[in-house]
Amino acid sequence: MAHIKSRKHSVLPVSTVLASLLLPAAAHAAGQQAEAKMTEVVVDAAKENDFKAERAGSPKYTELLVNTPQTITVIKKELFQQQNATTLTEALRNSPGVGTFFLGENGNTNTGDAIFLRGFDTSSSIFVDGVRDIGSISRDVFNIEQIDVLKGPAGTDTGRGSPTGSVNLNSKQANLENAISASVTGGSGSQKRATADVNRVLDAQSGTAFRLNVMAQDSGNPARDVVKNKRWGVAPTVAFGLGGKTRAHLSYLHIKQDNLPDGGVPTIGLPGYTTPDSTRPYISNAPMVDPRGYYGHVSDHDNVTADMATVRIEHDFSPTLRLQNISRYGKTKQDYLLTAFMGSSANLTTQTFGAKANDPATWLINRTLRTFKDAENRILANQTVVTWDVTTGALKHTVVGGLEFLNEKQTSYGRAGGGVLLATPLYFPAPDSSINGLNTYRTGAGSQGTTDTQALYVFDTVKIGEQWMVNAGVRMDHYDTDYISTALATGGGLTATTLSSNDTLTTGKLSVLYKPTANSSVYATVANSKQPPGGANFSLSTSASSAANPNMDPQETTTKEIGTKWDLLDQKLALTAAVYRTDVKNEVEFDASSNQYFQNGKKRVEGIELAVQGEILPGWLVSAGYTHMKTSVEVGRTVTASGENHLNYTPKDAFTSWTSYKFPFGLELGGGVRYTGKLLRGTDGAVGTPAYADSYWVADLMAAYQITKHIDLRLNVYNITDEQYVASINKSGYRYTPGAPRSASLTANFRF
């Protein structure tokens, strides 16, 4: 049995430190209650509209977005509902340069929301109501109010995480308004979907309300044969004390998915493809395969069950002192089987003799990779946030202090018995072909990773007069990760490897903001984040080349950003611009002279990002964004198959837009275009496969008409020019996901 243990730093008990921070706030609250004076409440009507949000959802962001010194894209439900976006990845198209560009490595296909943001994988930095949401699943947005895309390192906000940002989904909550809405959708690819949202006031005097969101979907995929997306979900929530000093929200989410996954299609015939076998040069001239063809098998499946129970309690000690506590238990189970392939020379059979020599109709491809995933993710979390507004002389402070306890566990089980498939015709794949020996079972091998985290943080936003603001924050995370892996031993039996790692991570950020006018700002920010070994997937490794080795230092990121934000047209339209540089260090690199690995690698992302959101004229809404990214490996080996010094799966330029106009007589027209620049794939030993995916433009249209005050119809047409493009490509370049062709959906919306 192998055993590695790492213990790097110690830390004072976080409860002791938190107490020292919050005692002054408690004393101040007592003084406020003793004064017992009437406080004037001024209600400032929000300048929100269907596209423009005023604030991010997290209580850690106490200021309006215009006064928040960081690039944050807030995607409201009204925007992604206009587009009929039903999943997180579809909704994220409204943030430029963010997407699921990476299909997986060799035979393994990424499942769920495999998001790349500013050059790095952000899949492990997805949060729901500020609590990390683990599990490689596709998230539906039927119960989501808005999505906050936080760009730049978020170490002080969320703890360990991706070098370049995080995504926070804000759930719908019960409120003091009786309302019922529902929708029914049908469309291309046999799309069938229905949702309902019911909110009822149970007792207005006590502030008690109940809300229920439900969803059911059974759809194919307009781009692909056989692929199926079938799921249903229910999300009840009840609230007490709304409008009072103490409020409680109890919510539950249950999701069930029964999907038939997509492993992509061969890249044969795409630009940049050449033969993998020098003895068969004619393969270089092979035509493209039909992008609708399914190269998996009908026995493939992706079954997901997700449950999430949340209790959120809020209490206002006084107008200047507020507390929020959120407790969460979440569990996700995934049972996954995908028939994948590698289009290598050995797996590609061509007939080289007889009357049909070199005829592509006779070519075969092996489907030998029956890929399993049998995993369970569980999280138990408790988070406490205290917000204290206090004035000291000429300075106005907003202090946010917090304490978090998290227990996260990921268990993976080894499976076998996927059966054996014969090779299938390359240009006429047979997903329902016979299979021998299909009898899946757990092998006894597998792994389990557990991370316990205790975190303490404090932020202070200082207002100096009416035009200057300084924000500073620091966070400490103490984590303990334990990992055990069991493997089948030669000759029978199991071998086990036990690894552990613990450390204390300290992250911080500092910003200075100047307000030229009451509704604008110019700012400069510097912040960092850290990702410790095993921080992304709870897996540790004994390999000297792995960043998950417990003896490695955390990956560390520093971002410097200068930006400006302007709220125009009576604060109904938001314009933002930012330039930034992100440096990621402690990347593992091989030193040929010593034949050893060292953490001297460094990567860099430099870019600009522009955005506009809101209302231009009454009834005319717009949401658009553009980003340009220059990425490079400053120290270390090239990571792209093309040999370019650029980070993979990161478009140099990306643009997204959506606009709509509502006429007085009930007609609403809208549409948008998206651009994604060339994507460079990763490097490995594949021969002849494309080193990149071409850039592309896609345009969508929408038309809606209000039949009555209770009913409207909405028609969405996607990819109106029927552009053929590569949506994602895997690391070896053997497989890609085709972009959706021209398709349409019709939705009936009901409101009462």
VOTI-279693 format. One record per residue (C-alpha): residue number from 1; residue in one letter; x, y, z. Coordinates in steps of 0.02 Angstrom, whole numbers. Example, Ala and Ser with C-alpha at 12.3 -4.5 7.8 and 13.67 -1.06 7.14 Angstrom:
2
seq,type,east,north,up
1,A,615,-225,390
2,S,684,-53,357
***
This chain:
752
seq,type,east,north,up
1,M,0,0,0
2,A,70,169,-50
3,H,46,313,70
4,I,86,497,51
5,K,44,628,181
6,S,75,815,166
7,R,55,943,305
8,K,116,1115,259
9,H,46,1250,374
10,S,-61,1274,528
11,V,-190,1407,567
12,L,-274,1483,719
13,P,-449,1415,752
14,V,-560,1513,634
15,S,-697,1528,765
16,T,-578,1626,877
17,V,-531,1745,737
18,L,-711,1769,684
19,A,-762,1811,862
20,S,-631,1947,871
21,L,-697,2021,710
22,L,-881,2017,755
23,L,-878,2074,938
24,P,-871,2259,888
25,A,-1019,2232,772
26,A,-1120,2150,910
27,A,-1082,2294,1029
28,H,-1135,2417,896
29,A,-1300,2322,870
30,A,-1336,2330,1056
31,G,-1311,2517,1052
32,Q,-1429,2533,905
33,Q,-1566,2439,997
34,A,-1540,2543,1155
35,E,-1568,2704,1058
36,A,-1736,2639,996
37,K,-1754,2781,874
38,M,-1867,2782,722
39,T,-1764,2760,564
40,E,-1820,2840,403
41,V,-1833,2715,260
42,V,-1803,2785,86
43,V,-1861,2675,-57
44,D,-1760,2702,-215
45,A,-1848,2624,-363
46,A,-1731,2502,-448
47,K,-1675,2541,-624
48,E,-1678,2358,-672
49,N,-1757,2297,-832
50,D,-1770,2126,-912
51,F,-1586,2126,-963
52,K,-1498,2240,-838
53,A,-1470,2185,-659
54,E,-1422,2303,-519
55,R,-1326,2181,-410
56,A,-1241,2013,-407
57,G,-1330,1882,-303
58,S,-1195,1850,-173
59,P,-1205,1948,-8
60,K,-1016,1970,-23
61,Y,-1049,2097,-160
62,T,-1129,2238,-61
63,E,-1121,2373,-194
64,L,-1216,2400,-354
65,L,-1134,2323,-507
66,V,-1082,2496,-567
67,N,-981,2514,-406
68,T,-910,2336,-404
69,P,-727,2338,-461
70,Q,-728,2175,-558
71,T,-793,2107,-723
72,I,-960,2024,-684
73,T,-1086,1970,-815
74,V,-1261,1947,-744
75,I,-1376,1846,-855
76,K,-1557,1868,-802
77,K,-1692,1739,-830
78,E,-1788,1855,-946
79,L,-1641,1853,-1066
80,F,-1612,1666,-1076
81,Q,-1800,1635,-1079
82,Q,-1815,1743,-1234
83,Q,-1684,1632,-1314
84,N,-1768,1473,-1251
85,A,-1603,1424,-1170
86,T,-1638,1279,-1054
87,T,-1466,1230,-988
88,L,-1325,1324,-904
89,T,-1209,1304,-1053
90,E,-1340,1377,-1170
91,A,-1370,1525,-1054
92,L,-1182,1557,-1041
93,R,-1176,1599,-1226
94,N,-1224,1773,-1168
95,S,-1051,1796,-1093
96,P,-917,1812,-1228
97,G,-780,1682,-1235
98,V,-865,1565,-1111
99,G,-915,1394,-1173
100,T,-898,1205,-1180
101,F,-758,1199,-1308
102,F,-670,1044,-1240
103,L,-744,874,-1282
104,G,-627,766,-1179
105,E,-468,665,-1188
106,N,-454,520,-1309
107,G,-597,399,-1270
108,N,-661,498,-1122
109,T,-797,626,-1156
110,N,-832,768,-1039
111,T,-1005,759,-965
112,G,-1110,903,-906
113,D,-1055,1083,-893
114,A,-873,1074,-947
115,I,-846,1262,-952
116,F,-690,1353,-1010
117,L,-671,1535,-957
118,R,-524,1648,-1000
119,G,-411,1503,-1044
120,F,-445,1382,-903
121,D,-569,1246,-855
122,T,-699,1320,-736
123,S,-806,1164,-716
124,S,-757,1143,-533
125,S,-804,1324,-491
126,I,-992,1317,-515
127,F,-1097,1374,-368
128,V,-1282,1376,-325
129,D,-1331,1518,-208
130,G,-1149,1538,-161
131,V,-1120,1354,-116
132,R,-1008,1246,-226
133,D,-1107,1127,-336
134,I,-1005,973,-377
135,G,-1043,839,-505
136,S,-1012,826,-693
137,I,-1193,851,-743
138,S,-1290,966,-858
139,R,-1385,1095,-755
140,D,-1559,1149,-807
141,V,-1608,1331,-777
142,F,-1795,1308,-743
143,N,-1769,1358,-560
144,I,-1640,1495,-590
145,E,-1672,1682,-567
146,Q,-1505,1745,-632
147,I,-1330,1683,-671
148,D,-1178,1780,-611
149,V,-1018,1752,-711
150,L,-876,1817,-603
151,K,-718,1843,-705
152,G,-546,1851,-629
153,P,-481,1753,-479
154,A,-615,1728,-347
155,G,-509,1656,-207
156,T,-569,1781,-77
157,D,-751,1753,-127
158,T,-762,1566,-150
159,G,-601,1489,-88
160,R,-505,1365,-195
161,G,-554,1370,-377
162,S,-519,1403,-559
163,P,-384,1530,-598
164,T,-499,1639,-701
165,G,-670,1647,-622
166,S,-827,1561,-563
167,V,-1012,1544,-603
168,N,-1148,1568,-473
169,L,-1329,1517,-505
170,N,-1459,1609,-403
171,S,-1615,1505,-367
172,K,-1793,1566,-373
173,Q,-1866,1604,-201
174,A,-2041,1623,-132
175,N,-2106,1803,-123
176,L,-2260,1901,-69
177,E,-2347,1900,-238
178,N,-2477,1778,-302
179,A,-2424,1726,-475
180,I,-2437,1576,-590
181,S,-2339,1551,-751
182,A,-2312,1403,-864
183,S,-2238,1362,-1034
184,V,-2252,1223,-1161
185,T,-2121,1203,-1299
186,G,-2108,1095,-1453
187,G,-1978,1101,-1588
188,S,-1847,1024,-1699
189,G,-1762,867,-1640
190,S,-1925,806,-1564
191,Q,-1910,937,-1428
192,K,-2046,926,-1297
193,R,-2035,1029,-1138
194,A,-2153,1099,-1007
195,T,-2122,1208,-853
196,A,-2229,1287,-718
197,D,-2194,1418,-585
198,V,-2323,1444,-447
199,N,-2302,1569,-305
200,R,-2435,1587,-170
201,V,-2447,1698,-18
202,L,-2500,1587,126
203,D,-2507,1721,260
204,A,-2467,1901,216
205,Q,-2464,1958,398
206,S,-2326,1836,448
207,G,-2240,1847,278
208,T,-2265,1664,235
209,A,-2261,1611,52
210,F,-2239,1454,-50
211,R,-2165,1432,-223
212,L,-2156,1280,-335
213,N,-2058,1261,-496
214,V,-2074,1104,-601
215,M,-2001,1049,-766
216,A,-2015,900,-884
217,Q,-1922,875,-1047
218,D,-1908,735,-1173
219,S,-1807,790,-1324
220,G,-1688,733,-1457
221,N,-1552,839,-1532
222,P,-1579,928,-1699
223,A,-1394,906,-1740
224,R,-1379,723,-1697
225,D,-1464,556,-1722
226,V,-1508,446,-1572
227,V,-1449,573,-1440
228,K,-1584,600,-1307
229,N,-1607,730,-1171
230,K,-1741,672,-1051
231,R,-1762,747,-878
232,W,-1884,809,-750
233,G,-1865,916,-596
234,V,-1961,988,-449
235,A,-1909,1132,-338
236,P,-2023,1182,-193
237,T,-1976,1325,-76
238,V,-2064,1403,72
239,A,-2022,1568,155
240,F,-2066,1638,326
241,G,-2053,1814,392
242,L,-2042,1902,225
243,G,-2041,2089,254
244,G,-1987,2065,435
245,K,-1822,2069,528
246,T,-1801,1881,527
247,R,-1831,1782,369
248,A,-1812,1597,333
249,H,-1809,1509,164
250,L,-1823,1320,152
251,S,-1797,1247,-20
252,Y,-1772,1080,-103
253,L,-1720,1032,-279
254,H,-1739,860,-357
255,I,-1679,823,-534
256,K,-1690,660,-628
257,Q,-1605,637,-797
258,D,-1611,490,-916
259,N,-1504,544,-1063
260,L,-1421,457,-1208
261,P,-1251,543,-1217
262,D,-1156,608,-1367
263,G,-975,557,-1395
264,G,-955,660,-1553
265,V,-912,613,-1732
266,P,-744,579,-1819
267,T,-646,730,-1879
268,I,-607,643,-2043
269,G,-627,766,-2187
270,L,-621,923,-2080
271,P,-498,1062,-2126
272,G,-326,1014,-2064
273,Y,-358,827,-2066
274,T,-226,714,-2145
275,T,-204,527,-2149
276,P,-148,443,-1988
277,D,-58,311,-2092
278,S,78,359,-2217
279,T,49,195,-2311
280,R,-130,250,-2347
281,P,-113,430,-2410
282,Y,-284,426,-2492
283,I,-367,443,-2320
284,S,-315,626,-2323
285,N,-442,656,-2461
286,A,-584,566,-2374
287,P,-749,660,-2369
288,M,-827,720,-2207
289,V,-940,601,-2116
290,D,-1123,649,-2094
291,P,-1122,755,-1934
292,R,-1289,679,-1885
293,G,-1217,504,-1875
294,Y,-1211,425,-1703
295,Y,-1054,323,-1666
296,G,-1107,262,-1497
297,H,-1227,122,-1456
298,V,-1409,120,-1401
299,S,-1355,38,-1238
300,D,-1262,198,-1191
301,H,-1341,301,-1054
302,D,-1316,448,-937
303,N,-1429,430,-786
304,V,-1420,567,-655
305,T,-1511,592,-491
306,A,-1477,755,-399
307,D,-1549,815,-233
308,M,-1514,978,-144
309,A,-1591,1036,21
310,T,-1557,1214,79
311,V,-1603,1317,231
312,R,-1565,1503,225
313,I,-1595,1616,375
314,E,-1578,1805,370
315,H,-1589,1924,518
316,D,-1575,2113,528
317,F,-1507,2160,699
318,S,-1524,2341,646
319,P,-1527,2440,484
320,T,-1337,2432,487
321,L,-1304,2253,544
322,R,-1367,2100,450
323,L,-1334,1914,458
324,Q,-1363,1774,335
325,N,-1336,1589,366
326,I,-1356,1455,234
327,S,-1350,1267,263
328,R,-1346,1145,118
329,Y,-1349,958,92
330,G,-1327,902,-87
331,K,-1301,735,-171
332,T,-1280,690,-354
333,K,-1272,514,-425
334,Q,-1217,480,-603
335,D,-1222,313,-696
336,Y,-1142,337,-867
337,L,-1092,226,-1012
338,L,-1030,292,-1178
339,T,-962,201,-1329
340,A,-817,309,-1387
341,F,-683,286,-1517
342,M,-509,340,-1570
343,G,-485,369,-1755
344,S,-305,309,-1754
345,S,-226,208,-1893
346,A,-254,46,-1798
347,N,-439,82,-1774
348,L,-475,136,-1953
349,T,-494,-9,-2077
350,T,-495,25,-2264
351,Q,-511,-100,-2407
352,T,-357,-86,-2516
353,F,-391,-225,-2642
354,G,-525,-287,-2760
355,A,-661,-192,-2853
356,K,-696,-80,-2703
357,A,-517,-34,-2664
358,N,-505,133,-2576
359,D,-695,151,-2579
360,P,-746,248,-2421
361,A,-911,153,-2417
362,T,-812,-1,-2362
363,W,-713,84,-2224
364,L,-739,32,-2043
365,I,-699,112,-1875
366,N,-677,18,-1712
367,R,-781,65,-1562
368,T,-678,-18,-1427
369,L,-691,113,-1289
370,R,-841,74,-1180
371,T,-819,215,-1054
372,F,-900,204,-882
373,K,-932,332,-748
374,D,-1014,273,-588
375,A,-995,415,-465
376,E,-1078,498,-317
377,N,-1042,675,-258
378,R,-1099,740,-90
379,I,-1082,907,-3
380,L,-1127,966,170
381,A,-1103,1154,195
382,N,-1138,1291,320
383,Q,-1098,1472,282
384,T,-1122,1626,391
385,V,-1106,1803,324
386,V,-1117,1961,430
387,T,-1132,2132,349
388,W,-1098,2287,453
389,D,-1117,2467,396
390,V,-1020,2584,508
391,T,-958,2764,497
392,T,-791,2816,572
393,G,-763,3002,552
394,A,-769,3047,368
395,L,-759,2864,314
396,K,-907,2750,282
397,H,-868,2565,297
398,T,-963,2413,239
399,V,-881,2265,325
400,V,-923,2087,272
401,G,-859,1945,379
402,G,-893,1762,352
403,L,-863,1586,413
404,E,-885,1430,308
405,F,-879,1244,347
406,L,-885,1120,203
407,N,-872,933,187
408,E,-860,873,7
409,K,-847,692,-48
410,Q,-831,610,-217
411,T,-843,421,-234
412,S,-809,333,-399
413,Y,-839,148,-430
414,G,-750,43,-561
415,R,-863,-43,-685
416,A,-839,-175,-819
417,G,-945,-288,-928
418,G,-984,-162,-1064
419,G,-982,-296,-1196
420,V,-894,-301,-1364
421,L,-950,-213,-1522
422,L,-896,-252,-1698
423,A,-822,-113,-1803
424,T,-954,-3,-1883
425,P,-955,72,-2059
426,L,-868,241,-2050
427,Y,-996,329,-2160
428,F,-1148,228,-2106
429,P,-1132,201,-1917
430,A,-1246,71,-1838
431,P,-1293,122,-1661
432,D,-1410,-27,-1642
433,S,-1287,-160,-1698
434,S,-1273,-321,-1598
435,I,-1166,-323,-1443
436,N,-1086,-472,-1357
437,G,-1060,-494,-1171
438,L,-1157,-342,-1108
439,N,-1173,-369,-920
440,T,-1111,-220,-822
441,Y,-1051,-240,-643
442,R,-945,-153,-513
443,T,-770,-222,-508
444,G,-722,-174,-330
445,A,-597,-47,-394
446,G,-630,137,-376
447,S,-583,291,-277
448,Q,-646,407,-142
449,G,-590,585,-110
450,T,-647,691,36
451,T,-607,872,72
452,D,-649,962,234
453,T,-634,1150,230
454,Q,-646,1284,364
455,A,-639,1461,294
456,L,-636,1635,367
457,Y,-643,1797,268
458,V,-669,1982,292
459,F,-697,2124,168
460,D,-704,2309,198
461,T,-774,2433,71
462,V,-726,2608,124
463,K,-815,2759,49
464,I,-709,2916,56
465,G,-824,3060,17
466,E,-941,3041,-132
467,Q,-812,2993,-263
468,W,-686,2870,-192
469,M,-704,2691,-135
470,V,-571,2569,-76
471,N,-607,2385,-56
472,A,-492,2260,28
473,G,-523,2078,70
474,V,-429,1929,139
475,R,-479,1747,157
476,M,-403,1596,242
477,D,-452,1419,194
478,H,-389,1271,292
479,Y,-421,1109,199
480,D,-391,924,228
481,T,-402,808,79
482,D,-399,620,98
483,Y,-396,507,-53
484,I,-397,319,-72
485,S,-389,226,-236
486,T,-409,40,-261
487,A,-357,-48,-420
488,L,-365,-225,-485
489,A,-199,-312,-453
490,T,-111,-426,-575
491,G,-163,-603,-535
492,G,-319,-550,-441
493,G,-361,-451,-288
494,L,-351,-265,-257
495,T,-212,-143,-216
496,A,-245,18,-123
497,T,-158,187,-126
498,T,-194,309,14
499,L,-146,493,-2
500,S,-180,648,100
501,S,-145,832,92
502,N,-184,981,203
503,D,-136,1161,200
504,T,-196,1338,237
505,L,-226,1448,86
506,T,-224,1637,104
507,T,-296,1743,-36
508,G,-339,1926,-51
509,K,-392,2069,-162
510,L,-373,2257,-161
511,S,-460,2386,-269
512,V,-474,2573,-285
513,L,-626,2651,-370
514,Y,-660,2829,-424
515,K,-833,2893,-472
516,P,-828,3029,-605
517,T,-1017,3042,-587
518,A,-1147,2967,-471
519,N,-1182,2828,-597
520,S,-1009,2786,-661
521,S,-843,2720,-598
522,V,-662,2693,-646
523,Y,-567,2561,-548
524,A,-407,2462,-528
525,T,-404,2292,-444
526,V,-275,2161,-400
527,A,-328,1991,-334
528,N,-267,1813,-320
529,S,-331,1636,-304
530,K,-258,1464,-269
531,Q,-299,1287,-322
532,P,-219,1155,-210
533,P,-178,976,-261
534,G,-341,883,-285
535,G,-440,1045,-270
536,A,-529,1024,-436
537,N,-583,841,-427
538,F,-539,773,-253
539,S,-409,658,-332
540,L,-229,649,-275
541,S,-87,566,-369
542,T,83,487,-335
543,S,145,541,-507
544,A,292,662,-504
545,S,219,749,-658
546,S,47,780,-583
547,A,-10,943,-502
548,A,-120,831,-394
549,N,32,759,-305
550,P,17,808,-120
551,N,197,867,-120
552,M,158,1000,-249
553,D,120,1180,-203
554,P,-50,1254,-249
555,Q,-71,1328,-421
556,E,-72,1516,-390
557,T,-154,1652,-494
558,T,-140,1841,-490
559,T,-250,1957,-593
560,K,-232,2143,-618
561,E,-381,2232,-695
562,I,-420,2412,-742
563,G,-597,2451,-794
564,T,-740,2573,-805
565,K,-928,2556,-786
566,W,-1064,2680,-837
567,D,-1251,2675,-806
568,L,-1334,2784,-938
569,L,-1509,2832,-995
570,D,-1580,2855,-820
571,Q,-1476,2705,-762
572,K,-1567,2587,-880
573,L,-1416,2546,-988
574,A,-1250,2481,-922
575,L,-1086,2499,-1018
576,T,-929,2414,-954
577,A,-750,2399,-1014
578,A,-599,2315,-936
579,V,-419,2269,-976
580,Y,-335,2134,-874
581,R,-183,2023,-854
582,T,-190,1854,-769
583,D,-32,1758,-723
584,V,-43,1577,-670
585,K,112,1502,-592
586,N,169,1339,-510
587,E,127,1241,-668
588,V,219,1073,-672
589,E,355,1061,-805
590,F,486,930,-851
591,D,671,976,-842
592,A,767,871,-967
593,S,937,912,-892
594,S,892,839,-722
595,N,757,719,-783
596,Q,642,787,-648
597,Y,482,888,-635
598,F,476,1062,-559
599,Q,339,1190,-529
600,N,419,1328,-630
601,G,288,1340,-767
602,K,191,1501,-796
603,K,44,1545,-907
604,R,-29,1715,-949
605,V,-194,1783,-1012
606,E,-207,1964,-1064
607,G,-367,2036,-1131
608,I,-500,2166,-1149
609,E,-685,2143,-1121
610,L,-827,2259,-1172
611,A,-1011,2239,-1131
612,V,-1178,2329,-1141
613,Q,-1340,2276,-1056
614,G,-1507,2358,-1032
615,E,-1637,2466,-1115
616,I,-1592,2588,-1256
617,L,-1769,2652,-1284
618,P,-1934,2601,-1207
619,G,-1962,2423,-1266
620,W,-1790,2406,-1347
621,L,-1673,2293,-1248
622,V,-1495,2241,-1286
623,S,-1362,2126,-1214
624,A,-1194,2113,-1301
625,G,-1013,2078,-1261
626,Y,-845,2065,-1345
627,T,-680,1997,-1283
628,H,-505,1988,-1355
629,M,-381,1873,-1269
630,K,-195,1856,-1295
631,T,-136,1701,-1206
632,S,36,1624,-1191
633,V,146,1502,-1099
634,E,277,1614,-1021
635,V,381,1473,-949
636,G,360,1291,-1000
637,R,313,1184,-1147
638,T,189,1229,-1284
639,V,17,1160,-1246
640,T,-64,1168,-1419
641,A,-54,1036,-1554
642,S,-19,1171,-1685
643,G,137,1228,-1591
644,E,69,1405,-1571
645,N,109,1488,-1406
646,H,-71,1506,-1356
647,L,-182,1420,-1228
648,N,-296,1286,-1295
649,Y,-486,1299,-1304
650,T,-474,1489,-1289
651,P,-535,1594,-1436
652,K,-431,1750,-1468
653,D,-590,1844,-1510
654,A,-769,1811,-1460
655,F,-929,1911,-1477
656,T,-1107,1884,-1419
657,S,-1264,1988,-1439
658,W,-1450,1984,-1416
659,T,-1578,2122,-1441
660,S,-1767,2132,-1440
661,Y,-1900,2263,-1470
662,K,-2079,2257,-1408
663,F,-2208,2348,-1513
664,P,-2360,2429,-1431
665,F,-2480,2307,-1515
666,G,-2405,2152,-1433
667,L,-2277,2096,-1561
668,E,-2097,2071,-1503
669,L,-1951,2039,-1620
670,G,-1775,1992,-1570
671,G,-1617,1906,-1621
672,G,-1431,1898,-1601
673,V,-1267,1843,-1675
674,R,-1121,1753,-1593
675,Y,-941,1736,-1648
676,T,-811,1616,-1583
677,G,-633,1626,-1645
678,K,-521,1481,-1691
679,L,-499,1351,-1553
680,L,-331,1267,-1535
681,R,-339,1093,-1462
682,G,-216,1015,-1341
683,T,-64,915,-1389
684,D,-37,727,-1377
685,G,23,585,-1487
686,A,-119,587,-1614
687,V,-67,583,-1797
688,G,-156,675,-1937
689,T,-298,752,-1836
690,P,-345,936,-1850
691,A,-246,1048,-1734
692,Y,-387,1173,-1719
693,A,-571,1208,-1750
694,D,-614,1351,-1867
695,S,-698,1510,-1810
696,Y,-883,1532,-1844
697,W,-1032,1651,-1838
698,V,-1206,1596,-1787
699,A,-1366,1701,-1797
700,D,-1532,1668,-1708
701,L,-1702,1752,-1721
702,M,-1854,1767,-1609
703,A,-2032,1827,-1633
704,A,-2165,1833,-1498
705,Y,-2346,1890,-1496
706,Q,-2458,1923,-1348
707,I,-2626,1845,-1389
708,T,-2709,1898,-1227
709,K,-2643,1970,-1065
710,H,-2624,1791,-1005
711,I,-2555,1702,-1159
712,D,-2415,1735,-1282
713,L,-2327,1632,-1414
714,R,-2140,1638,-1451
715,L,-2051,1568,-1604
716,N,-1863,1542,-1597
717,V,-1761,1502,-1752
718,Y,-1581,1451,-1722
719,N,-1433,1460,-1841
720,I,-1537,1541,-1977
721,T,-1396,1528,-2105
722,D,-1373,1342,-2068
723,E,-1188,1369,-2030
724,Q,-1086,1210,-2012
725,Y,-960,1226,-1871
726,V,-864,1133,-1737
727,A,-938,1170,-1566
728,S,-805,1072,-1470
729,I,-657,960,-1508
730,N,-568,832,-1401
731,K,-384,839,-1352
732,S,-324,710,-1478
733,G,-428,786,-1618
734,Y,-510,620,-1661
735,R,-685,678,-1616
736,Y,-788,837,-1620
737,T,-963,895,-1577
738,P,-1053,971,-1727
739,G,-1141,1136,-1700
740,A,-1330,1132,-1709
741,P,-1399,1159,-1886
742,R,-1546,1272,-1926
743,S,-1688,1224,-1810
744,A,-1839,1301,-1725
745,S,-1950,1293,-1572
746,L,-2121,1361,-1531
747,T,-2166,1404,-1351
748,A,-2333,1449,-1275
749,N,-2318,1551,-1115
750,F,-2459,1570,-988
751,R,-2467,1697,-846
752,F,-2602,1723,-715
***
